[in-house]
Amino acid sequence: MYWKLRIPLLLCSFGIISGFVQTFHHLFFVNIPYLINSVIFIGLIVIIFTLLEKTRVNEKKVHFSLGAAIILFGISFDYLMV
């Protein structure tokens, strides 16, 4: 069973960006309201996803277990960075 990398890479990027933002919040967001923090976080996700779409990395097909491993890496990265 094969799967396109679109969803696994999106979920992995959510985890990685979330981990970095939570760990290094003093570098990213200094004295900025919560609404603007959320917009910046979503903007980072959109930029990464757009780059993946433009380079056609999302169109590659991988085995289902590798896709699940990519998702688990993003989730574990988020938990380990906190």
Secondary structure, DSSP 4 states (H G I P E B T S, - for coil): -EEESHHHHHHHHHHHHHHHHHHSHHHH-SS--HHHHHHHHHHHHHHHHHHHHHTT-TT-EEEHHHHHHHHHHHHHHHHHH-
